[in-house]
Amino acid sequence: MRGRVLLDEPMSRHTTFGIGGPADALVYPETEEDLRRAIDWFRERSIPFKVIGNGSNLLVGDPGIRGGVIKLTRAFKQISFSGNTMLVGAGAKLACVIAAAAEHGLSGLESMMGIPGTVGGALVMNAGTDVGTIGDLVSEAWLMNDSGETRIWRDRELGYGYRESALSESRMVVVGAALALRPADRVDIYAKMNRLREKRASRQPLRHRSAGSVFRNPPEIAAAKLLDRAGAKGMRVGGAEVSRKHANFIVNREHATARDVCELIEQLQRLALTTYGIALRTEIEILEDT
Ligand SMILES: Cc1cc2nc3c(=O)[nH]c(=O)nc-3n(C[C@H](O)[C@H](O)[C@H](O)COP(=O)(O)OP(=O)(O)OC[C@H]3O[C@@H](n4cnc5c(N)ncnc54)[C@H](O)[C@@H]3O)c2cc1C
């Protein structure tokens, strides 16, 4: 195996929630070859592994992760341009990608403003807002399968839907992607970015650690509105609290454990069901290993 390897690494250091016990091994591949070797190494030993991005949509259990975690770095953070197409590594942070596109006078990514994920995580989750999602922009994704073979999936194969894609269930590792953008006036792009940044700051509890929206929006009503009406704001289990600013955010107020968050999630699901007859499904991914 090549690249930095950390043993018994607390996942609380790698999730925006700041929660999660240790992973047996956290590997940082710097190149595609490193990634292939890491995948081979885990496969040959029948050790399960999970690729993560910025851990901004994850709740990792208190016992941690038995097996490997792969976090892409170096070559996977590269960004380049070919005309109006942006070529991005899966490990690049969305904030860097959005800034680079704006600098090049290319529009399309502004709707991702403030999403604290990487390109890889965004492609898998089809991250976005009501203004647009990354799936609208991906023309192709470069992938690596469990055997270390590379594949290209075009937009139609990626099966984008609301916060989901064909990648979610595929076990494919996203290596990078091509994003089709539109030329636009830089001033307009920056103005839109600022507008969306301010909107987010006014609505979301950005001073506290969280994993963003906990629940997917059911078809009937936005999850935040439903939970607010049901009186969920301020509900608390241990160090985990439903944000008083945004009812679909659970924030880590004081050394919350994954158990605290899971219990609070269950309470909110019961509340939504008994008050409105609506079953809420989680948007955050819960990685529990007991
Ligand atoms: C304050 C805050 C605000 C947020 N706002 C939004 C929002 O407006 N819209 C929105 O959609 N989301 C939002 N999120 C959630 C989150 O930022 C997004 O889902 C983001 O796309 C997750 O990216 P990540 O790199 O952190 O992925 P992670 O959380 O690390 O991983 C998410 C999933 O992607 C997989 N994955 C990650 N990288 C790869 C890869 N290279 N190959 C294969 N699989 C991979 C992981 O295995 C996991 O299944 C918010 C989160 C926070 C904390």
The ligand as a MOL file (V3000), in Angstrom:
LIG
                    3D

  0  0  0     0  0            999 V3000
M  V30 BEGIN CTAB
M  V30 COUNTS 53 58 0 0 0
M  V30 BEGIN ATOM
M  V30 1 C -23.6140 22.8960 7.0460 0
M  V30 2 C -23.9540 21.8880 5.9660 0
M  V30 3 C -24.7550 22.2610 4.9040 0
M  V30 4 C -25.0800 21.3430 3.9020 0
M  V30 5 N -25.8640 21.7540 2.8670 0
M  V30 6 C -26.1610 20.8890 1.8810 0
M  V30 7 C -26.9650 21.3110 0.7720 0
M  V30 8 O -27.3910 22.4530 0.6640 0
M  V30 9 N -27.2340 20.3930 -0.1940 0
M  V30 10 C -26.7590 19.1150 -0.1350 0
M  V30 11 O -27.0200 18.3380 -1.0640 0
M  V30 12 N -26.0070 18.6970 0.8960 0
M  V30 13 C -25.6930 19.5400 1.9010 0
M  V30 14 N -24.9300 19.1180 2.9550 0
M  V30 15 C -24.5190 17.7020 3.0410 0
M  V30 16 C -23.1610 17.3710 2.3840 0
M  V30 17 O -22.2930 18.4900 2.4290 0
M  V30 18 C -23.3140 16.8910 0.9390 0
M  V30 19 O -24.1070 15.7200 0.8650 0
M  V30 20 C -21.9490 16.6050 0.2900 0
M  V30 21 O -22.1350 16.3420 -1.0660 0
M  V30 22 C -21.2200 15.4160 0.9200 0
M  V30 23 O -19.9050 15.4160 0.3980 0
M  V30 24 P -18.6790 14.8210 1.2200 0
M  V30 25 O -17.4710 14.9460 0.3820 0
M  V30 26 O -18.6040 15.4240 2.5550 0
M  V30 27 O -19.1090 13.2980 1.2950 0
M  V30 28 P -19.1070 12.3140 2.5740 0
M  V30 29 O -20.0600 12.8310 3.5810 0
M  V30 30 O -17.6980 12.0890 2.9820 0
M  V30 31 O -19.6740 11.0160 1.8990 0
M  V30 32 C -21.0060 10.9820 1.4250 0
M  V30 33 C -21.1830 9.6980 0.6020 0
M  V30 34 O -20.4000 9.7970 -0.5780 0
M  V30 35 C -19.4970 8.6980 -0.6600 0
M  V30 36 N -18.2670 9.1920 -1.2790 0
M  V30 37 C -17.5670 10.3120 -0.9760 0
M  V30 38 N -16.5370 10.4530 -1.8190 0
M  V30 39 C -16.5680 9.3830 -2.6580 0
M  V30 40 C -15.7680 8.9520 -3.7520 0
M  V30 41 N -14.7000 9.6380 -4.1750 0
M  V30 42 N -16.1130 7.7990 -4.3820 0
M  V30 43 C -17.1890 7.0800 -3.9830 0
M  V30 44 N -17.9820 7.4300 -2.9590 0
M  V30 45 C -17.6710 8.5750 -2.3110 0
M  V30 46 C -19.2930 8.2220 0.7720 0
M  V30 47 O -18.9060 6.8690 0.8110 0
M  V30 48 C -20.6900 8.4360 1.3290 0
M  V30 49 O -21.5050 7.3600 0.9400 0
M  V30 50 C -24.5920 20.0150 3.9700 0
M  V30 51 C -23.7720 19.6410 5.0440 0
M  V30 52 C -23.4520 20.5610 6.0310 0
M  V30 53 C -22.5540 20.1450 7.1670 0
M  V30 END ATOM
M  V30 BEGIN BOND
M  V30 1 1 1 2
M  V30 2 1 2 3
M  V30 3 2 2 52
M  V30 4 2 3 4
M  V30 5 1 4 5
M  V30 6 1 4 50
M  V30 7 2 5 6
M  V30 8 1 6 7
M  V30 9 1 6 13
M  V30 10 2 7 8
M  V30 11 1 7 9
M  V30 12 1 9 10
M  V30 13 2 10 11
M  V30 14 1 10 12
M  V30 15 2 12 13
M  V30 16 1 13 14
M  V30 17 1 14 15
M  V30 18 1 14 50
M  V30 19 1 15 16
M  V30 20 1 16 17
M  V30 21 1 16 18
M  V30 22 1 18 19
M  V30 23 1 18 20
M  V30 24 1 20 21
M  V30 25 1 20 22
M  V30 26 1 22 23
M  V30 27 1 23 24
M  V30 28 2 24 25
M  V30 29 1 24 26
M  V30 30 1 24 27
M  V30 31 1 27 28
M  V30 32 2 28 29
M  V30 33 1 28 30
M  V30 34 1 28 31
M  V30 35 1 31 32
M  V30 36 1 32 33
M  V30 37 1 33 34
M  V30 38 1 33 48
M  V30 39 1 34 35
M  V30 40 1 35 36
M  V30 41 1 35 46
M  V30 42 1 36 37
M  V30 43 1 36 45
M  V30 44 2 37 38
M  V30 45 1 38 39
M  V30 46 1 39 40
M  V30 47 2 39 45
M  V30 48 1 40 41
M  V30 49 2 40 42
M  V30 50 1 42 43
M  V30 51 2 43 44
M  V30 52 1 44 45
M  V30 53 1 46 47
M  V30 54 1 46 48
M  V30 55 1 48 49
M  V30 56 2 50 51
M  V30 57 1 51 52
M  V30 58 1 52 53
M  V30 END BOND
M  V30 END CTAB
M  END
